[in-house]
Amino acid sequence: MTDVTVVGAGPNGLAAAVTMARAGLSVRVLEAAPTAGGGSRTSELIRPGHRHDVCSAVHPMALAAPFFRDFGLSERIRLEVPDVSYAQPLDGGRAAVAYRSLDRTARELGADGKAWSALMRPLVQHSEAITRTLMDPLLKIPREPLAALRFGLAALDQGTGAWNRRFSEDAAPALLTGVMAHPVGRLPSLPSAGGGLLLALLAHTVGWPVPVGGSQAIADALVEDLRAHGGELETGHRVDSLRELSGSRAVILDTAPAGLLRLAEGRLPARYERALRQFRYGNAACKVDFILSGPVPWANPALAEAGTVHVGGTRAETAASEAAVASGRHPEQPYVLLSQPSTFDPTRAPAGRHILWTYCHVPAGSDQDMAAAVTARIERFAPGFRDVVVETRTTTARGLAAYNENYVGGDFGAGAVTLGQMLRRPVLSPVPWNTPLEGVFLCSASTPPGPGVHGMGGYHAAGQALRRVFGLRMPSLAPE
């Protein structure tokens, strides 16, 4: 008999597996795909020698999430942290730039610098407390209420119709809107403001690191630790029913609610099953990967120093693009989230070549190829971009859904990021990782704290399993 079986080798599943193995339990991880990683895989998607991140690319949570801090991820893999965390190009060769330095960022924002500093400095000063609070369920009483209150007030400032009152020019609001648009949804909203402000404060503290070798390095470090503590990983093994796992005392599922419904085969109580069926998935992404013959020829050279660029134009333009997607339309001028990792990690491409990682938001289930629209969007702020494009590869929303069952309709967040669903993820409970089935737990991005490569869903689910099934405490995760 195996103590624990984990279904799914994404970051959350692997985090759960590592935690259970560190507690001295026998652990087996089953992954349907040929390789581990889920949302943190890296592959030669287009040509040999050109390594593209399949899903996630830039990782603020690698240095900030409590699980990865305890795990000592930065001691296990190499993380390159750009001085420019993210940036937003504007017309006329201008750009708004978020540096690691809050003071420099405010200084270069000109007339809105004081307003930016007034918004961000209280959050930066309480960064660790805010991060810990947001990595827990929203129903939990914050351990540091004052820090939570500061963050809540900032989210209200930028997550409601009053969001245009703070700034007087266009650069600062564009910069903030770019990071708030990471979750798919209308702007402004409280969830988008909350997610964006968390990423923005991390930009001014730990930074936004790029893993050397690709996001796969994160998954590989977790697998290595799992095996070092006796755990097993079996890839190419699809699980079709929980009945296949009856030999395990605990089962932890890195699956969306749809996956739990499939695996449970009608064994769930009616009320819980109804809640899972009512869980809403959000709109989607179309991903476009590029091989380039040189770096992106940005009109503003500061953009070349950024690990991440939000190609959305002004605040109004980004909001209009997101509104189009929310209305079920493909935007003519999409908001494009762009990473240029080979600028900081030369292992990603042969000498003289670069890779570029991009995606834009599209309606759920879309099969439309957005490569032309994404290329035109970049060309607007980087004249001559088309001339350096060697080859592209598009993964539509339907392609994302086929790649990963958790991405229902191409929703890479495994559930719509709305205020209601941040409270009910996937059910309204202080311990939403627990299911009504004895010894079965859920740990995917469909559970708190939601989307992102942070491992916290797996860490929380493992904590519940350790206490409820085995009567054990959380183990140390520190490197040995």
N, C-alpha and C positions, 0 to 999 in steps of 0.2 A: 504494500500500500504506500502511495506517495502522500506526504502530508499536504502539499499544496500543488495545485495545477493552475497555471496562469494561461489564459487564452488571449493571445495577441502580444506581439513583441514590439509594440510602440513604446515611446518614452514612459508612459504611465504603467503599462504592463511590466516593463523591465524594472521600473522603480519599485513596484510592488514585489517582484520576484527577488530583487537584491535585498530588500528589507526582510523578507521572510527567510531567505537563506542565511542572512547575517544573524538571525535569531536561532540558528541551529536546526532549522527544519529542512526536510528533503523537498526540493522544489523542481518542478518540471514546467517549462514554458513551451507552448505549442503555437506555432505561427504558420498561417496558411501560405504566405509568400515564400519565395526561395531564400530571402535574406531577412534579417532582423532590422528593425528601425522604424517602421511605420512612417510617421511624419518627419523622421530625421534620417532619411536615407540619402545617399549620394551615389550617382551612377554616371557612366559614360553614355548619356542619353542620345547624343548626336554622332560624335566621332570618337575613336579611341584617343586616349590622352587628354580629353576635355571632360572634366568632372563637374557635373551639375548637381546641385541639390534638388531632389525630386519634389520636396515640399518646403519645409522651413529652411531658412538660410542664415538669418542673423539672430543672435540669441542673448538678449539682455538678461533673461532669467537664468542663464548658465552661471552667472555670477551673483544673482540676487535671490533666487528661490531657496527657501529653507532646506529643501531636500538636497539640492546640488551644493549648497554651502556645507551642509553636514557631510556629504559624500566627498567633498574636496575635489570637485570636477576640475577646477583650474589647476590642480596639482597633477592631474592624470592626463590631460590633453593640453595642447597649445592653443591659446585663444589670442588672436590679434585684435586689439581694441583701437579703432581709429580715433583720432582726435576730434573728427567731425562725426557725431553719432548719426545724424540724419539732416537732410536739407530739402528745400522746396524751391525749384526754379520758378522765376517769374519773367514776364516779357521784358524786352529791352536789355537783356544780358544781366538782369538782376537775380539775386537769390537770397533767400532767408536761410540761415545756417544755425543749427543747434550744435554747439561745441560741447565737449566734456566740461569746459569751464562755463559756469553760469554767468559769471561776470563778463566774460568776453562775448557771450551770446547777447546779453542785454546791451552791452556797449555797441555792438554792430547793428542792433535793431533800431538804433536812432531814437526817434521821439517816443517809440513804444517800449524802449528798454526798461524804463522804470516800472511800467505796467507788467511786463513779462517777469521781472524780478519779484515784484510784489505777489504775483500769482504763484511762482515756482519756488521761491526761497523757503517759505514755511514747509513745503512738501519735501524739499531736498534735506532740510534740517531734521526731518522725522522719517527719512526714507526707509530705514529698516523696520520701524514700527508699522508704517503704512503697508509695506510689502507683506509683512506677516499677517496683517489684518485681512488684506485682499486675497491671500492664499488660503483663508479659512472660509467656511460657509457664511453667507451674509446673515443667517439667523443666529450666529454665535455672537455673544456679547464680546466686543473688542477688549483685548488685554490692555490696550492703551487708548482709552476713549478720546482723549484730547487730540491725539494724532488722527484718529478716525474722523473726528469732527472737522478738523482742518481740511482733510481730504474731501469730505462730503460737501463742505461749503465751496470748495474749488470746483467740484463736479457740478454743483448747481449753477455756478457762475458761467460755466462753458457748456452745460448740457441742456439748457433751456433757451427760450426765445430771447433771453437777455444777453446772449453770448456776444453780441456785437458792441456792447456798451463799454467794454474795457479798453479796446484798442482804437487808435485814431487813424493809423495808416494800414497798408495792405500786407506788409511782410510778416508781422508777428501773427496775425490771425491765420494767414495761409500756412505758416509753419506749424501751428498747433492743430489746424484742421487736417493736415496731412497725416499726422500721427493718430488723430482721433478716428480717421477713416479706415484703420486696420480692420476692425470688425465690419461686416457687411451690414449696412442699415442706413436709415434716414439720419440726416444731421440737421440740427443738433438733437442729441438724446442723452439721457443720463448714463446708459451703459457705454456709449461711444466716448463720452467725456471721461468716464472713470478709467476705461482701458487706455485711452490716449494720454491722460495725465500720469498714469502709472509708468507708461513707457517714456514719457517726457522727463519725469523726475529721475528715472534710471539713466537716461541719456546724460544727465548732469552729475551722476554719481559713479556707478560702476561702468557706464558706457554700454555700447552695443557691440559685443564681440563677434568676430567671424572665426569659426573653428578652422584651424589649419587641417587640410585634408577633406574638409566638408563636414556637413552636419552628421554624417555617418560616424564621425569620431566620437560623438556623444553616445550613440547606441553601442558602439564597439567597447567603450570604456565600461558601460553597464554590463554588457555580456561578459567581459573579462572578469569583472568582480563577481558576477553570479557564478561563473564556473570555478573561480578560486575558492568559493565557499560551498562547493559540492552541488550546485544547481546544474540543471540540464536544459539545453535549448534544442528543440526539434523543429526545423523549418520544413516547408512543404507539407504540413500536416493541418488540414482543415477539419475543424470540429463541427459536426452537424447536429449534435444533441448533447444535452447535459448528461444523458444516460451513459454516454461514452466515458464520463469522468467519475463514475460512481465509486471508484477506488481511491478517491482523494477525500481527505477530511475537510479541506477548504478549496473552493474554486473562486478565482478572481478573474473577472471578465473585462478585458480592455476592448469593449464593444459599445456601440451606440445602443439605445433602447430597442431599435429594430432588431439588432443582433441578439439581445437577450430574449425578445419575443420568439425569435426563430429557434433558439437553442432550448427554450423552456418547453416548447411543444404543448402549450395549453395548461401547464401545471401551475401557473401563477394565479393568485387570488383575483377575482373579477375586478375589484376596485383598483388594485395595483396595475393590472393589465390595462385597464381603461386609461389610467394616468400615462402609461407608456405610449399607448396609441394616440393620445392627445398631445404628446410632446411634439413640438414644431421644429422642423429643420429650416434653416435660413436660405438665403440666396447663395450664389456660388462664385467660383473664380474660373477664369480662363488663363492658363499659364502659358507663357511664351518664353522659350529659352533661346539664346543667341550664342553663336560663335562669332567673334569679331577679329578683324585683322589688326586692330589697335584699340586703345582706350576710347571711350565715348568722347566725342569732341564737343564737350559742353561749352556753351557760350560764356558761362561764368566759370573760371578755373577752380573756384572753391568747391564746386560740385564734384570734381575729380577726387577730392580728399574724403568724400563721404562714403561710408560703407553702405548706407541706404539713402535712396532719393525717392521722394514722393512727387511724382509727376502729375500734379493736379491743377496747377495754376493758382488762382486766387481762392479765398474761402468760398465765395459764391460759386465758382466753377466746380470745385470739388463737391459741394453740397448738391449742385444740380446733377452731377454725374451719379451720385448715390441715390438721389430721388428718382432718376430714370430707372435704375435697377429695381428699386423698391416698387415701381409701377409696372414691372414686368417687361421693360424695354432695354435694349442694348444701347448704351450711350454712344453718341457719335464721337465725343471727346472724353474717353474714359479716364478715371483716376487710375494711375499706374503705380504700383509699388515695385520698386526696382532695387536690386542689389548688385554690386560690382565686386564680387569677392576676389577675383584674380588680381585686383589692384593691391591687395594686402596678403594674398596667399598665392605665390607663383607656382605652387604644386598643382593648381587647378587646370592649367593649360600649358601647352608647349611654348617655348620661347617665341616671342613675337605675336602670340595670340592672347586673346582675352575671352572670358565667358561672361555672359550677362543673364541674370535671373529676373524675370518680371512676371507679374500677373495683374489682371484687372478684374473688376467685379462684373458679374453677368447674372441674369435670372436663373433660378434653379432649373436644372435639367437641360440647359442650353447645349446645343451642339454647334454653335457658331464659332468659327475661327476668327479670333480678334487680332491676329498678328499684324494685319495692315493698319488697324486703328492704333495699336500699341506703337508700332514703328513711327507712324505719323505724329503721335503725341510726343515721342522722344525727339524726333527731328525738329519739332517746333522750338525746343530749348537747346538742341545740339545740332546746328546746321551741318550737314555732311554725314550724319549718322548712317544713312542708308549706304553710303560709300564704303563703310568699314564692316558692314554685315556680310559674313561669309555664308552662314547657314542658320536656319531657324527650325524650331520644333514646337508645335502647338499641342497642348493637352487641354481639350475642351472640358466644360463642366461634366459632361457625360463621361469623358475619359477619366477624370478624377474619381467619379463615383465607381467606375470599373476598377480603378487602381486600389481603392480602399473602401470596403463596405461601410465603414464609419462615416464616410463622406457622402451621405445620402443626398442625391441630386447635385453633387459637386460641392456641398457645404463642408468646407475643410474645418470648420469649427465644431462639427458634430452636434449642431443644435443652434437655433437662432439665438443671437445675443440680444435679448430684450430684458427689461427690468423684471417682468414676470418670470421669465425663464432663468434668470440668475438666482431667483428665490426658489423656484421649482426646477431643480436640475438633477435628475429628471422628475423628482417628486418633492413636495414640501415636507422637509424633515430636517432635524438637526444632524442626522447621520444618513444622508442620502446615498451613501455608498453601500448600505445594507439593503438586501432584498428580502422579501418574505420567505424565500427558500432557504432552508437551514444550511449554513456553511457556504452560501453563494453571495458574492460581493461584486459590485460594479465599480470600475475605476477609470473609465475613459474620459475624454473631454466633455462628455455629456453629463459629467458630475462636477461639483465644485473642485477647483476654482474656475473651471471652464477651459477654453482653448489656450494653446501655447505649449511650448516645450519646457516644462517646469517639473514634471514628475510628481506633482503634488496630489493629483487624483489617485495615483498608485500608492503613494506614501500614506494618505489618509485611509484608503481601503485596507492596506496592510495592517495599519494600526487597529482597525476594527476587527479584522480577522484574528490578529494575535491575541487580543483581549477576549473576544467572544468564543473562539473555538479552542484556543490553546492555553489561555490564561497566562500569557507572556507579556512582558513589557517591550517597548520599542528598543531595538539594539543600537549600538554605535555603528555609524556608517563611515567613520573616518578612515582614510587610507592607512594601511598597515605596513 
